[in-house]
Amino acid sequence: MTYCNVLCLGDPEVVGDSVGPLVGSMLKQRGVQAANIVGDLANPVNRANYHDRINELEADIPTIVVDAHLAKKAPLFYYSFLKGATVPGILHGGFEPIGDFAMRCWTAREPLDLLTVEEAVVQRLARDMTTALLDLINNQQLKEYI
């Protein structure tokens, strides 16, 4: 039975924006069965295909949105897990809020900095986020936040 959706947003061609697709790929590599994972390195969800890809989300189960953000005030290379929808694509005008939970990370202060982030730092951040998501999904802990 599918416990939740995990919508992994980002562009694998932009290092600082590749966290979502990396997390999606890492979850799939771990063989997660309890989550419907939408977005990975091979099939990313980005601004070009966003509206088509969100149709892959299963109805009537919680959705966790994984996305990188610019850190105007937040510390760099951290993530947080928040209850509530998130607004993806803020850099490009934004889309409608989506999700029941947001796993956000901060990888740059300015848009151009997304191109120069060290790949090893982004990989480590994605691994940490994947580990946290696996714990939430495998132990069905989302009900604690609902």
ZAFI-814556 format. One record per residue (C-alpha): residue in one letter; residue number from 1; x, y, z. Coordinates in Angstrom, 1 decimal, always signed. Layout:
% ZAFI-814556
<resn=a, resi=NUM, east=X, north=Y, up=Z>
...
***
This chain:
% ZAFI-814556
<resn=m, resi=1, east=+0.0, north=+0.0, up=+0.0>
<resn=t, resi=2, east=+1.3, north=+3.5, up=-0.9>
<resn=y, resi=3, east=+1.6, north=+5.6, up=+2.3>
<resn=c, resi=4, east=+2.5, north=+8.9, up=+0.7>
<resn=n, resi=5, east=+3.6, north=+10.8, up=-2.4>
<resn=v, resi=6, east=+7.1, north=+12.3, up=-2.6>
<resn=l, resi=7, east=+7.3, north=+15.0, up=-5.2>
<resn=c, resi=8, east=+11.0, north=+15.8, up=-5.9>
<resn=l, resi=9, east=+11.4, north=+19.1, up=-7.7>
<resn=g, resi=10, east=+14.4, north=+20.5, up=-9.4>
<resn=d, resi=11, east=+16.8, north=+20.6, up=-12.3>
<resn=p, resi=12, east=+19.6, north=+18.1, up=-12.3>
<resn=e, resi=13, east=+21.6, north=+20.4, up=-14.7>
<resn=v, resi=14, east=+21.8, north=+23.1, up=-12.0>
<resn=v, resi=15, east=+23.9, north=+21.8, up=-9.1>
<resn=g, resi=16, east=+22.2, north=+23.9, up=-6.4>
<resn=d, resi=17, east=+18.7, north=+22.9, up=-7.7>
<resn=s, resi=18, east=+19.4, north=+19.2, up=-8.1>
<resn=v, resi=19, east=+18.6, north=+18.2, up=-4.5>
<resn=g, resi=20, east=+15.0, north=+17.1, up=-5.3>
<resn=p, resi=21, east=+16.0, north=+14.9, up=-8.2>
<resn=l, resi=22, east=+18.9, north=+13.4, up=-6.2>
<resn=v, resi=23, east=+16.6, north=+12.6, up=-3.3>
<resn=g, resi=24, east=+14.1, north=+11.0, up=-5.7>
<resn=s, resi=25, east=+16.8, north=+8.8, up=-7.2>
<resn=m, resi=26, east=+18.2, north=+7.8, up=-3.8>
<resn=l, resi=27, east=+14.7, north=+6.8, up=-2.6>
<resn=k, resi=28, east=+14.2, north=+4.7, up=-5.7>
<resn=q, resi=29, east=+17.6, north=+3.1, up=-5.3>
<resn=r, resi=30, east=+16.7, north=+2.1, up=-1.8>
<resn=g, resi=31, east=+13.6, north=+0.4, up=-3.2>
<resn=v, resi=32, east=+11.0, north=+2.4, up=-1.3>
<resn=q, resi=33, east=+7.7, north=+0.7, up=-1.8>
<resn=a, resi=34, east=+5.5, north=+2.7, up=+0.5>
<resn=a, resi=35, east=+5.9, north=+6.0, up=-1.4>
<resn=n, resi=36, east=+4.9, north=+7.1, up=-4.9>
<resn=i, resi=37, east=+8.1, north=+9.0, up=-5.9>
<resn=v, resi=38, east=+7.6, north=+11.5, up=-8.6>
<resn=g, resi=39, east=+10.8, north=+13.1, up=-9.9>
<resn=d, resi=40, east=+14.4, north=+11.8, up=-10.0>
<resn=l, resi=41, east=+17.6, north=+12.4, up=-12.0>
<resn=a, resi=42, east=+16.3, north=+10.4, up=-15.0>
<resn=n, resi=43, east=+12.9, north=+12.0, up=-15.1>
<resn=p, resi=44, east=+13.0, north=+15.3, up=-13.2>
<resn=v, resi=45, east=+10.0, north=+17.5, up=-12.3>
<resn=n, resi=46, east=+10.9, north=+21.1, up=-13.4>
<resn=r, resi=47, east=+9.1, north=+24.2, up=-14.6>
<resn=a, resi=48, east=+8.7, north=+22.8, up=-18.1>
<resn=n, resi=49, east=+6.8, north=+19.7, up=-17.2>
<resn=y, resi=50, east=+5.5, north=+20.6, up=-13.7>
<resn=h, resi=51, east=+1.8, north=+20.7, up=-14.6>
<resn=d, resi=52, east=+2.0, north=+17.3, up=-16.4>
<resn=r, resi=53, east=+4.0, north=+15.6, up=-13.8>
<resn=i, resi=54, east=+1.8, north=+16.6, up=-10.8>
<resn=n, resi=55, east=-0.9, north=+14.4, up=-12.4>
<resn=e, resi=56, east=+1.2, north=+11.4, up=-11.3>
<resn=l, resi=57, east=+0.5, north=+12.1, up=-7.7>
<resn=e, resi=58, east=-1.9, north=+9.6, up=-6.1>
<resn=a, resi=59, east=-5.1, north=+11.1, up=-4.6>
<resn=d, resi=60, east=-6.1, north=+10.8, up=-0.9>
<resn=i, resi=61, east=-2.6, north=+10.3, up=+0.5>
<resn=p, resi=62, east=-0.3, north=+12.9, up=+1.9>
<resn=t, resi=63, east=+2.3, north=+14.6, up=-0.4>
<resn=i, resi=64, east=+5.7, north=+15.6, up=+0.7>
<resn=v, resi=65, east=+7.4, north=+18.2, up=-1.6>
<resn=v, resi=66, east=+11.2, north=+18.1, up=-1.7>
<resn=d, resi=67, east=+12.6, north=+21.3, up=-3.1>
<resn=a, resi=68, east=+15.7, north=+23.6, up=-2.9>
<resn=h, resi=69, east=+15.3, north=+27.3, up=-2.1>
<resn=l, resi=70, east=+17.4, north=+30.4, up=-2.0>
<resn=a, resi=71, east=+18.6, north=+31.2, up=+1.5>
<resn=k, resi=72, east=+18.0, north=+34.9, up=+2.0>
<resn=k, resi=73, east=+18.0, north=+34.5, up=+5.8>
<resn=a, resi=74, east=+18.1, north=+30.8, up=+6.4>
<resn=p, resi=75, east=+21.5, north=+29.1, up=+6.9>
<resn=l, resi=76, east=+23.0, north=+27.4, up=+3.8>
<resn=f, resi=77, east=+23.1, north=+23.7, up=+3.4>
<resn=y, resi=78, east=+20.4, north=+22.9, up=+6.0>
<resn=y, resi=79, east=+17.0, north=+21.4, up=+5.5>
<resn=s, resi=80, east=+13.7, north=+21.5, up=+7.4>
<resn=f, resi=81, east=+10.5, north=+19.5, up=+7.4>
<resn=l, resi=82, east=+7.4, north=+21.6, up=+7.6>
<resn=k, resi=83, east=+3.7, north=+21.0, up=+7.7>
<resn=g, resi=84, east=+1.8, north=+22.7, up=+5.0>
<resn=a, resi=85, east=+2.0, north=+23.4, up=+1.3>
<resn=t, resi=86, east=+5.0, north=+25.0, up=-0.5>
<resn=v, resi=87, east=+5.2, north=+27.2, up=-3.5>
<resn=p, resi=88, east=+7.6, north=+25.7, up=-6.0>
<resn=g, resi=89, east=+9.3, north=+27.7, up=-8.8>
<resn=i, resi=90, east=+9.4, north=+31.0, up=-6.8>
<resn=l, resi=91, east=+12.5, north=+32.0, up=-8.9>
<resn=h, resi=92, east=+10.3, north=+31.9, up=-12.0>
<resn=g, resi=93, east=+7.2, north=+33.5, up=-10.7>
<resn=g, resi=94, east=+6.0, north=+30.5, up=-8.7>
<resn=f, resi=95, east=+3.2, north=+27.9, up=-9.2>
<resn=e, resi=96, east=+0.2, north=+27.3, up=-7.0>
<resn=p, resi=97, east=+1.0, north=+25.9, up=-3.5>
<resn=i, resi=98, east=+1.2, north=+22.1, up=-3.4>
<resn=g, resi=99, east=+1.7, north=+19.4, up=-0.9>
<resn=d, resi=100, east=+0.8, north=+18.6, up=+2.7>
<resn=f, resi=101, east=+4.4, north=+18.7, up=+3.9>
<resn=a, resi=102, east=+7.5, north=+20.4, up=+2.6>
<resn=m, resi=103, east=+11.1, north=+19.3, up=+2.9>
<resn=r, resi=104, east=+13.0, north=+22.4, up=+2.0>
<resn=c, resi=105, east=+16.7, north=+22.9, up=+1.8>
<resn=w, resi=106, east=+18.8, north=+26.0, up=+1.2>
<resn=t, resi=107, east=+21.7, north=+25.7, up=-1.3>
<resn=a, resi=108, east=+22.5, north=+29.3, up=-2.4>
<resn=r, resi=109, east=+21.9, north=+33.0, up=-1.5>
<resn=e, resi=110, east=+21.5, north=+34.3, up=-5.1>
<resn=p, resi=111, east=+20.2, north=+32.6, up=-8.3>
<resn=l, resi=112, east=+23.6, north=+32.6, up=-10.0>
<resn=d, resi=113, east=+25.1, north=+30.9, up=-6.9>
<resn=l, resi=114, east=+23.0, north=+27.8, up=-7.7>
<resn=l, resi=115, east=+25.4, north=+27.1, up=-10.6>
<resn=t, resi=116, east=+28.6, north=+27.2, up=-8.4>
<resn=v, resi=117, east=+27.5, north=+25.1, up=-5.4>
<resn=e, resi=118, east=+29.9, north=+22.3, up=-4.7>
<resn=e, resi=119, east=+28.4, north=+19.0, up=-5.9>
<resn=a, resi=120, east=+29.8, north=+17.1, up=-2.9>
<resn=v, resi=121, east=+27.9, north=+19.4, up=-0.5>
<resn=v, resi=122, east=+24.7, north=+18.9, up=-2.4>
<resn=q, resi=123, east=+25.2, north=+15.2, up=-2.5>
<resn=r, resi=124, east=+25.7, north=+15.1, up=+1.3>
<resn=l, resi=125, east=+22.6, north=+17.2, up=+1.8>
<resn=a, resi=126, east=+20.5, north=+14.9, up=-0.4>
<resn=r, resi=127, east=+21.8, north=+11.8, up=+1.4>
<resn=d, resi=128, east=+20.8, north=+13.4, up=+4.8>
<resn=m, resi=129, east=+17.4, north=+14.3, up=+3.5>
<resn=t, resi=130, east=+16.9, north=+10.9, up=+2.0>
<resn=t, resi=131, east=+17.7, north=+9.2, up=+5.3>
<resn=a, resi=132, east=+15.2, north=+11.5, up=+7.2>
<resn=l, resi=133, east=+12.5, north=+10.7, up=+4.6>
<resn=l, resi=134, east=+13.1, north=+7.0, up=+4.8>
<resn=d, resi=135, east=+12.7, north=+7.1, up=+8.5>
<resn=l, resi=136, east=+9.4, north=+9.1, up=+8.1>
<resn=i, resi=137, east=+8.1, north=+6.8, up=+5.4>
<resn=n, resi=138, east=+9.2, north=+3.4, up=+6.8>
<resn=n, resi=139, east=+7.9, north=+4.2, up=+10.3>
<resn=q, resi=140, east=+4.8, north=+5.9, up=+8.9>
<resn=q, resi=141, east=+5.5, north=+8.9, up=+11.1>
<resn=l, resi=142, east=+3.6, north=+11.5, up=+9.0>
<resn=k, resi=143, east=+0.5, north=+10.8, up=+11.1>
<resn=e, resi=144, east=+2.3, north=+12.5, up=+14.0>
<resn=y, resi=145, east=+2.3, north=+15.7, up=+12.0>
<resn=i, resi=146, east=-1.3, north=+15.6, up=+10.8>
***
